[in-house]
């Protein structure tokens, strides 16, 4: 019984194709460690995580009906 279920599981996984999304280098999210140098690949605004969370929550509240 176990081998048959394993076969069904593997066939189910084999039939689905993985979805790959290509992110351009200027749209990457890069973690930055405190106290380490960071050379950004492009010009832009680099926002600390706590401030970014505040901004995202504000956008969520604004989007709610």
PyMOL Python script that loads the backbone (N, CA, C, O; Angstrom):
from pymol import cmd

cmd.read_pdbstr("""\
ATOM      1  N   UNK A   1       0.832  -1.194   0.000  1.00  0.00           N
ATOM      2  CA  UNK A   1       0.000   0.000   0.000  1.00  0.00           C
ATOM      3  C   UNK A   1       0.873   1.251   0.000  1.00  0.00           C
ATOM      4  O   UNK A   1       0.572   2.218  -0.701  1.00  0.00           O
ATOM      5  N   UNK A   2       1.938   1.239   0.772  1.00  0.00           N
ATOM      6  CA  UNK A   2       2.813   2.405   0.852  1.00  0.00           C
ATOM      7  C   UNK A   2       3.491   2.710  -0.484  1.00  0.00           C
ATOM      8  O   UNK A   2       3.517   3.871  -0.890  1.00  0.00           O
ATOM      9  N   UNK A   3       4.043   1.710  -1.184  1.00  0.00           N
ATOM     10  CA  UNK A   3       4.684   2.034  -2.463  1.00  0.00           C
ATOM     11  C   UNK A   3       3.715   2.639  -3.475  1.00  0.00           C
ATOM     12  O   UNK A   3       4.099   3.513  -4.252  1.00  0.00           O
ATOM     13  N   UNK A   4       2.462   2.180  -3.474  1.00  0.00           N
ATOM     14  CA  UNK A   4       1.486   2.727  -4.405  1.00  0.00           C
ATOM     15  C   UNK A   4       1.191   4.195  -4.086  1.00  0.00           C
ATOM     16  O   UNK A   4       1.076   5.025  -4.988  1.00  0.00           O
ATOM     17  N   UNK A   5       1.074   4.499  -2.804  1.00  0.00           N
ATOM     18  CA  UNK A   5       0.819   5.898  -2.438  1.00  0.00           C
ATOM     19  C   UNK A   5       2.025   6.781  -2.751  1.00  0.00           C
ATOM     20  O   UNK A   5       1.878   7.938  -3.145  1.00  0.00           O
ATOM     21  N   UNK A   6       3.222   6.215  -2.569  1.00  0.00           N
ATOM     22  CA  UNK A   6       4.424   6.975  -2.908  1.00  0.00           C
ATOM     23  C   UNK A   6       4.487   7.241  -4.413  1.00  0.00           C
ATOM     24  O   UNK A   6       4.903   8.318  -4.840  1.00  0.00           O
ATOM     25  N   UNK A   7       4.077   6.262  -5.206  1.00  0.00           N
ATOM     26  CA  UNK A   7       4.058   6.423  -6.660  1.00  0.00           C
ATOM     27  C   UNK A   7       3.067   7.514  -7.047  1.00  0.00           C
ATOM     28  O   UNK A   7       3.371   8.363  -7.884  1.00  0.00           O
ATOM     29  N   UNK A   8       1.896   7.495  -6.447  1.00  0.00           N
ATOM     30  CA  UNK A   8       0.885   8.507  -6.751  1.00  0.00           C
ATOM     31  C   UNK A   8       1.386   9.894  -6.359  1.00  0.00           C
ATOM     32  O   UNK A   8       1.187  10.864  -7.090  1.00  0.00           O
ATOM     33  N   UNK A   9       2.023   9.976  -5.226  1.00  0.00           N
ATOM     34  CA  UNK A   9       2.558  11.261  -4.776  1.00  0.00           C
ATOM     35  C   UNK A   9       3.642  11.764  -5.721  1.00  0.00           C
ATOM     36  O   UNK A   9       3.659  12.943  -6.074  1.00  0.00           O
ATOM     37  N   UNK A  10       4.537  10.886  -6.128  1.00  0.00           N
ATOM     38  CA  UNK A  10       5.622  11.303  -7.015  1.00  0.00           C
ATOM     39  C   UNK A  10       5.099  11.662  -8.407  1.00  0.00           C
ATOM     40  O   UNK A  10       5.626  12.571  -9.049  1.00  0.00           O
ATOM     41  N   UNK A  11       4.068  10.956  -8.875  1.00  0.00           N
ATOM     42  CA  UNK A  11       3.489  11.302 -10.174  1.00  0.00           C
ATOM     43  C   UNK A  11       2.779  12.649 -10.106  1.00  0.00           C
ATOM     44  O   UNK A  11       2.836  13.433 -11.052  1.00  0.00           O
ATOM     45  N   UNK A  12       2.119  12.912  -9.002  1.00  0.00           N
ATOM     46  CA  UNK A  12       1.446  14.191  -8.832  1.00  0.00           C
ATOM     47  C   UNK A  12       2.441  15.339  -8.834  1.00  0.00           C
ATOM     48  O   UNK A  12       2.173  16.398  -9.401  1.00  0.00           O
ATOM     49  N   UNK A  13       3.576  15.133  -8.207  1.00  0.00           N
ATOM     50  CA  UNK A  13       4.607  16.177  -8.167  1.00  0.00           C
ATOM     51  C   UNK A  13       5.302  16.317  -9.510  1.00  0.00           C
ATOM     52  O   UNK A  13       5.686  17.417  -9.906  1.00  0.00           O
ATOM     53  N   UNK A  14       5.463  15.200 -10.210  1.00  0.00           N
ATOM     54  CA  UNK A  14       6.182  15.222 -11.483  1.00  0.00           C
ATOM     55  C   UNK A  14       5.365  15.913 -12.568  1.00  0.00           C
ATOM     56  O   UNK A  14       5.927  16.501 -13.492  1.00  0.00           O
ATOM     57  N   UNK A  15       4.051  15.843 -12.460  1.00  0.00           N
ATOM     58  CA  UNK A  15       3.202  16.432 -13.496  1.00  0.00           C
ATOM     59  C   UNK A  15       3.102  17.946 -13.375  1.00  0.00           C
ATOM     60  O   UNK A  15       2.867  18.635 -14.368  1.00  0.00           O
ATOM     61  N   UNK A  16       3.275  18.461 -12.184  1.00  0.00           N
ATOM     62  CA  UNK A  16       3.179  19.909 -12.024  1.00  0.00           C
ATOM     63  C   UNK A  16       4.533  20.537 -12.328  1.00  0.00           C
ATOM     64  O   UNK A  16       5.573  20.078 -11.856  1.00  0.00           O
ATOM     65  N   UNK A  17       4.492  21.596 -13.126  1.00  0.00           N
ATOM     66  CA  UNK A  17       5.743  22.261 -13.458  1.00  0.00           C
ATOM     67  C   UNK A  17       5.978  23.382 -12.453  1.00  0.00           C
ATOM     68  O   UNK A  17       5.039  24.090 -12.088  1.00  0.00           O
ATOM     69  N   UNK A  18       7.201  23.548 -12.007  1.00  0.00           N
ATOM     70  CA  UNK A  18       7.474  24.621 -11.050  1.00  0.00           C
ATOM     71  C   UNK A  18       7.329  25.980 -11.727  1.00  0.00           C
ATOM     72  O   UNK A  18       7.649  26.135 -12.906  1.00  0.00           O
ATOM     73  N   UNK A  19       6.851  26.944 -10.982  1.00  0.00           N
ATOM     74  CA  UNK A  19       6.692  28.295 -11.510  1.00  0.00           C
ATOM     75  C   UNK A  19       7.947  29.084 -11.159  1.00  0.00           C
ATOM     76  O   UNK A  19       8.289  29.229  -9.985  1.00  0.00           O
ATOM     77  N   UNK A  20       8.612  29.579 -12.151  1.00  0.00           N
ATOM     78  CA  UNK A  20       9.832  30.345 -11.958  1.00  0.00           C
ATOM     79  C   UNK A  20       9.544  31.788 -12.342  1.00  0.00           C
ATOM     80  O   UNK A  20       9.059  32.073 -13.437  1.00  0.00           O
ATOM     81  N   UNK A  21       9.851  32.687 -11.425  1.00  0.00           N
ATOM     82  CA  UNK A  21       9.668  34.110 -11.692  1.00  0.00           C
ATOM     83  C   UNK A  21      11.042  34.765 -11.681  1.00  0.00           C
ATOM     84  O   UNK A  21      11.778  34.656 -10.700  1.00  0.00           O
ATOM     85  N   UNK A  22      11.381  35.430 -12.747  1.00  0.00           N
ATOM     86  CA  UNK A  22      12.669  36.109 -12.858  1.00  0.00           C
ATOM     87  C   UNK A  22      12.501  37.523 -12.321  1.00  0.00           C
ATOM     88  O   UNK A  22      11.636  38.274 -12.773  1.00  0.00           O
ATOM     89  N   UNK A  23      13.334  37.873 -11.356  1.00  0.00           N
ATOM     90  CA  UNK A  23      13.288  39.205 -10.761  1.00  0.00           C
ATOM     91  C   UNK A  23      14.487  39.988 -11.282  1.00  0.00           C
ATOM     92  O   UNK A  23      15.630  39.571 -11.094  1.00  0.00           O
ATOM     93  N   UNK A  24      14.233  41.128 -11.941  1.00  0.00           N
ATOM     94  CA  UNK A  24      15.359  41.939 -12.411  1.00  0.00           C
ATOM     95  C   UNK A  24      16.241  42.371 -11.234  1.00  0.00           C
ATOM     96  O   UNK A  24      15.756  42.516 -10.112  1.00  0.00           O
ATOM     97  N   UNK A  25      17.504  42.572 -11.488  1.00  0.00           N
ATOM     98  CA  UNK A  25      18.446  42.884 -10.407  1.00  0.00           C
ATOM     99  C   UNK A  25      18.107  44.181  -9.687  1.00  0.00           C
ATOM    100  O   UNK A  25      18.451  44.335  -8.515  1.00  0.00           O
ATOM    101  N   UNK A  26      17.444  45.116 -10.356  1.00  0.00           N
ATOM    102  CA  UNK A  26      17.086  46.361  -9.680  1.00  0.00           C
ATOM    103  C   UNK A  26      15.801  46.229  -8.854  1.00  0.00           C
ATOM    104  O   UNK A  26      15.357  47.212  -8.262  1.00  0.00           O
ATOM    105  N   UNK A  27      15.197  45.039  -8.802  1.00  0.00           N
ATOM    106  CA  UNK A  27      13.982  44.820  -8.021  1.00  0.00           C
ATOM    107  C   UNK A  27      14.203  43.803  -6.908  1.00  0.00           C
ATOM    108  O   UNK A  27      13.242  43.379  -6.264  1.00  0.00           O
ATOM    109  N   UNK A  28      15.436  43.408  -6.673  1.00  0.00           N
ATOM    110  CA  UNK A  28      15.745  42.429  -5.640  1.00  0.00           C
ATOM    111  C   UNK A  28      15.568  43.029  -4.260  1.00  0.00           C
ATOM    112  O   UNK A  28      15.718  44.234  -4.056  1.00  0.00           O
ATOM    113  N   UNK A  29      15.242  42.153  -3.314  1.00  0.00           N
ATOM    114  CA  UNK A  29      15.203  42.538  -1.910  1.00  0.00           C
ATOM    115  C   UNK A  29      16.430  41.911  -1.260  1.00  0.00           C
ATOM    116  O   UNK A  29      16.540  40.688  -1.182  1.00  0.00           O
ATOM    117  N   UNK A  30      17.340  42.741  -0.801  1.00  0.00           N
ATOM    118  CA  UNK A  30      18.590  42.257  -0.237  1.00  0.00           C
ATOM    119  C   UNK A  30      18.636  42.547   1.262  1.00  0.00           C
ATOM    120  O   UNK A  30      18.448  43.693   1.671  1.00  0.00           O
ATOM    121  N   UNK A  31      18.882  41.528   2.086  1.00  0.00           N
ATOM    122  CA  UNK A  31      19.037  41.804   3.511  1.00  0.00           C
ATOM    123  C   UNK A  31      20.358  42.528   3.768  1.00  0.00           C
ATOM    124  O   UNK A  31      21.372  42.243   3.129  1.00  0.00           O
ATOM    125  N   UNK A  32      20.329  43.456   4.701  1.00  0.00           N
ATOM    126  CA  UNK A  32      21.521  44.226   5.044  1.00  0.00           C
ATOM    127  C   UNK A  32      21.778  44.041   6.533  1.00  0.00           C
ATOM    128  O   UNK A  32      20.903  44.314   7.355  1.00  0.00           O
ATOM    129  N   UNK A  33      22.958  43.585   6.875  1.00  0.00           N
ATOM    130  CA  UNK A  33      23.317  43.376   8.279  1.00  0.00           C
ATOM    131  C   UNK A  33      23.827  44.673   8.888  1.00  0.00           C
ATOM    132  O   UNK A  33      24.500  45.461   8.224  1.00  0.00           O
ATOM    133  N   UNK A  34      23.497  44.887  10.165  1.00  0.00           N
ATOM    134  CA  UNK A  34      23.957  46.082  10.877  1.00  0.00           C
ATOM    135  C   UNK A  34      25.476  46.037  11.013  1.00  0.00           C
ATOM    136  O   UNK A  34      26.057  44.981  11.263  1.00  0.00           O
ATOM    137  N   UNK A  35      26.102  47.182  10.847  1.00  0.00           N
ATOM    138  CA  UNK A  35      27.544  47.281  11.027  1.00  0.00           C
ATOM    139  C   UNK A  35      28.367  46.808   9.841  1.00  0.00           C
ATOM    140  O   UNK A  35      29.596  46.828   9.909  1.00  0.00           O
ATOM    141  N   UNK A  36      27.729  46.385   8.757  1.00  0.00           N
ATOM    142  CA  UNK A  36      28.459  45.933   7.571  1.00  0.00           C
ATOM    143  C   UNK A  36      28.252  46.931   6.444  1.00  0.00           C
ATOM    144  O   UNK A  36      27.211  47.583   6.365  1.00  0.00           O
ATOM    145  N   UNK A  37      29.235  47.047   5.583  1.00  0.00           N
ATOM    146  CA  UNK A  37      29.132  47.938   4.431  1.00  0.00           C
ATOM    147  C   UNK A  37      28.175  47.357   3.410  1.00  0.00           C
ATOM    148  O   UNK A  37      28.108  46.141   3.231  1.00  0.00           O
ATOM    149  N   UNK A  38      27.437  48.224   2.743  1.00  0.00           N
ATOM    150  CA  UNK A  38      26.498  47.802   1.710  1.00  0.00           C
ATOM    151  C   UNK A  38      26.699  48.687   0.497  1.00  0.00           C
ATOM    152  O   UNK A  38      26.575  49.908   0.589  1.00  0.00           O
ATOM    153  N   UNK A  39      27.004  48.090  -0.624  1.00  0.00           N
ATOM    154  CA  UNK A  39      27.143  48.813  -1.878  1.00  0.00           C
ATOM    155  C   UNK A  39      25.948  48.456  -2.747  1.00  0.00           C
ATOM    156  O   UNK A  39      25.913  47.372  -3.330  1.00  0.00           O
ATOM    157  N   UNK A  40      24.964  49.352  -2.844  1.00  0.00           N
ATOM    158  CA  UNK A  40      23.767  49.041  -3.620  1.00  0.00           C
ATOM    159  C   UNK A  40      24.085  48.923  -5.106  1.00  0.00           C
ATOM    160  O   UNK A  40      24.940  49.642  -5.623  1.00  0.00           O
ATOM    161  N   UNK A  41      23.388  48.005  -5.797  1.00  0.00           N
ATOM    162  CA  UNK A  41      23.636  47.824  -7.233  1.00  0.00           C
ATOM    163  C   UNK A  41      23.052  48.953  -8.080  1.00  0.00           C
ATOM    164  O   UNK A  41      23.467  49.149  -9.222  1.00  0.00           O
ATOM    165  N   UNK A  42      22.091  49.697  -7.524  1.00  0.00           N
ATOM    166  CA  UNK A  42      21.451  50.798  -8.252  1.00  0.00           C
ATOM    167  C   UNK A  42      21.204  51.947  -7.278  1.00  0.00           C
ATOM    168  O   UNK A  42      21.257  51.760  -6.062  1.00  0.00           O
ATOM    169  N   UNK A  43      20.939  53.124  -7.812  1.00  0.00           N
ATOM    170  CA  UNK A  43      20.551  54.250  -6.972  1.00  0.00           C
ATOM    171  C   UNK A  43      19.144  54.022  -6.463  1.00  0.00           C
ATOM    172  O   UNK A  43      18.320  53.443  -7.171  1.00  0.00           O
ATOM    173  N   UNK A  44      18.854  54.458  -5.262  1.00  0.00           N
ATOM    174  CA  UNK A  44      17.500  54.307  -4.754  1.00  0.00           C
ATOM    175  C   UNK A  44      17.437  54.578  -3.276  1.00  0.00           C
ATOM    176  O   UNK A  44      18.402  55.034  -2.664  1.00  0.00           O
ATOM    177  N   UNK A  45      16.267  54.284  -2.703  1.00  0.00           N
ATOM    178  CA  UNK A  45      16.032  54.454  -1.277  1.00  0.00           C
ATOM    179  C   UNK A  45      16.171  53.107  -0.606  1.00  0.00           C
ATOM    180  O   UNK A  45      15.612  52.120  -1.083  1.00  0.00           O
ATOM    181  N   UNK A  46      16.891  53.047   0.472  1.00  0.00           N
ATOM    182  CA  UNK A  46      17.081  51.800   1.203  1.00  0.00           C
ATOM    183  C   UNK A  46      16.509  52.017   2.599  1.00  0.00           C
ATOM    184  O   UNK A  46      17.064  52.761   3.407  1.00  0.00           O
ATOM    185  N   UNK A  47      15.387  51.352   2.862  1.00  0.00           N
ATOM    186  CA  UNK A  47      14.561  51.616   4.033  1.00  0.00           C
ATOM    187  C   UNK A  47      14.799  50.551   5.097  1.00  0.00           C
ATOM    188  O   UNK A  47      14.791  49.362   4.779  1.00  0.00           O
ATOM    189  N   UNK A  48      15.011  50.946   6.358  1.00  0.00           N
ATOM    190  CA  UNK A  48      15.145  49.960   7.434  1.00  0.00           C
ATOM    191  C   UNK A  48      13.869  49.113   7.554  1.00  0.00           C
ATOM    192  O   UNK A  48      12.777  49.574   7.223  1.00  0.00           O
ATOM    193  N   UNK A  49      14.020  47.892   8.022  1.00  0.00           N
ATOM    194  CA  UNK A  49      12.916  46.938   8.048  1.00  0.00           C
ATOM    195  C   UNK A  49      11.720  47.445   8.856  1.00  0.00           C
ATOM    196  O   UNK A  49      10.581  47.293   8.415  1.00  0.00           O
ATOM    197  N   UNK A  50      11.951  48.038  10.021  1.00  0.00           N
ATOM    198  CA  UNK A  50      10.841  48.514  10.849  1.00  0.00           C
ATOM    199  C   UNK A  50      10.038  49.592  10.118  1.00  0.00           C
ATOM    200  O   UNK A  50       8.807  49.580  10.153  1.00  0.00           O
ATOM    201  N   UNK A  51      10.725  50.513   9.462  1.00  0.00           N
ATOM    202  CA  UNK A  51      10.026  51.573   8.721  1.00  0.00           C
ATOM    203  C   UNK A  51       9.280  50.990   7.530  1.00  0.00           C
ATOM    204  O   UNK A  51       8.176  51.434   7.213  1.00  0.00           O
ATOM    205  N   UNK A  52       9.868  50.004   6.870  1.00  0.00           N
ATOM    206  CA  UNK A  52       9.209  49.362   5.728  1.00  0.00           C
ATOM    207  C   UNK A  52       7.920  48.691   6.177  1.00  0.00           C
ATOM    208  O   UNK A  52       6.909  48.769   5.479  1.00  0.00           O
ATOM    209  N   UNK A  53       7.942  48.030   7.337  1.00  0.00           N
ATOM    210  CA  UNK A  53       6.733  47.398   7.862  1.00  0.00           C
ATOM    211  C   UNK A  53       5.655  48.444   8.133  1.00  0.00           C
ATOM    212  O   UNK A  53       4.484  48.213   7.828  1.00  0.00           O
ATOM    213  N   UNK A  54       6.030  49.588   8.699  1.00  0.00           N
ATOM    214  CA  UNK A  54       5.066  50.665   8.939  1.00  0.00           C
ATOM    215  C   UNK A  54       4.425  51.116   7.626  1.00  0.00           C
ATOM    216  O   UNK A  54       3.212  51.312   7.554  1.00  0.00           O
ATOM    217  N   UNK A  55       5.239  51.275   6.605  1.00  0.00           N
ATOM    218  CA  UNK A  55       4.729  51.721   5.312  1.00  0.00           C
ATOM    219  C   UNK A  55       3.790  50.683   4.702  1.00  0.00           C
ATOM    220  O   UNK A  55       2.743  51.036   4.160  1.00  0.00           O
ATOM    221  N   UNK A  56       4.159  49.403   4.789  1.00  0.00           N
ATOM    222  CA  UNK A  56       3.313  48.344   4.232  1.00  0.00           C
ATOM    223  C   UNK A  56       1.978  48.256   4.964  1.00  0.00           C
ATOM    224  O   UNK A  56       0.936  48.086   4.332  1.00  0.00           O
ATOM    225  N   UNK A  57       2.000  48.370   6.297  1.00  0.00           N
ATOM    226  CA  UNK A  57       0.755  48.335   7.068  1.00  0.00           C
ATOM    227  C   UNK A  57      -0.136  49.533   6.724  1.00  0.00           C
ATOM    228  O   UNK A  57      -1.357  49.396   6.641  1.00  0.00           O
ATOM    229  N   UNK A  58       0.464  50.688   6.526  1.00  0.00           N
ATOM    230  CA  UNK A  58      -0.305  51.874   6.150  1.00  0.00           C
ATOM    231  C   UNK A  58      -0.963  51.665   4.784  1.00  0.00           C
ATOM    232  O   UNK A  58      -2.115  52.052   4.589  1.00  0.00           O
ATOM    233  N   UNK A  59      -0.248  51.064   3.847  1.00  0.00           N
ATOM    234  CA  UNK A  59      -0.826  50.793   2.530  1.00  0.00           C
ATOM    235  C   UNK A  59      -1.956  49.782   2.621  1.00  0.00           C
ATOM    236  O   UNK A  59      -2.965  49.916   1.927  1.00  0.00           O
ATOM    237  N   UNK A  60      -1.797  48.756   3.484  1.00  0.00           N
ATOM    238  CA  UNK A  60      -2.860  47.761   3.662  1.00  0.00           C
ATOM    239  C   UNK A  60      -4.121  48.419   4.223  1.00  0.00           C
ATOM    240  O   UNK A  60      -5.229  48.157   3.757  1.00  0.00           O
ATOM    241  N   UNK A  61      -3.935  49.282   5.236  1.00  0.00           N
ATOM    242  CA  UNK A  61      -5.101  49.958   5.822  1.00  0.00           C
ATOM    243  C   UNK A  61      -5.786  50.853   4.801  1.00  0.00           C
ATOM    244  O   UNK A  61      -7.014  50.935   4.770  1.00  0.00           O
ATOM    245  N   UNK A  62      -5.000  51.524   3.965  1.00  0.00           N
ATOM    246  CA  UNK A  62      -5.549  52.413   2.943  1.00  0.00           C
ATOM    247  C   UNK A  62      -6.311  51.627   1.875  1.00  0.00           C
ATOM    248  O   UNK A  62      -7.293  52.122   1.322  1.00  0.00           O
ATOM    249  N   UNK A  63      -5.862  50.404   1.583  1.00  0.00           N
ATOM    250  CA  UNK A  63      -6.483  49.590   0.536  1.00  0.00           C
ATOM    251  C   UNK A  63      -7.782  48.929   0.997  1.00  0.00           C
ATOM    252  O   UNK A  63      -8.595  48.521   0.167  1.00  0.00           O
ATOM    253  N   UNK A  64      -7.987  48.820   2.318  1.00  0.00           N
ATOM    254  CA  UNK A  64      -9.208  48.189   2.813  1.00  0.00           C
ATOM    255  C   UNK A  64     -10.400  49.086   2.529  1.00  0.00           C
ATOM    256  O   UNK A  64     -10.310  50.308   2.654  1.00  0.00           O
ATOM    257  N   UNK A  65     -11.536  48.470   2.139  1.00  0.00           N
ATOM    258  CA  UNK A  65     -12.733  49.283   1.820  1.00  0.00           C
ATOM    259  C   UNK A  65     -13.349  49.906   3.047  1.00  0.00           C
ATOM    260  O   UNK A  65     -14.353  50.611   2.943  1.00  0.00           O
TER     261      UNK A  65
END
""", "prot")
cmd.dss("prot")
cmd.show_as("cartoon", "prot")
cmd.util.cbc("prot")
cmd.orient("prot")
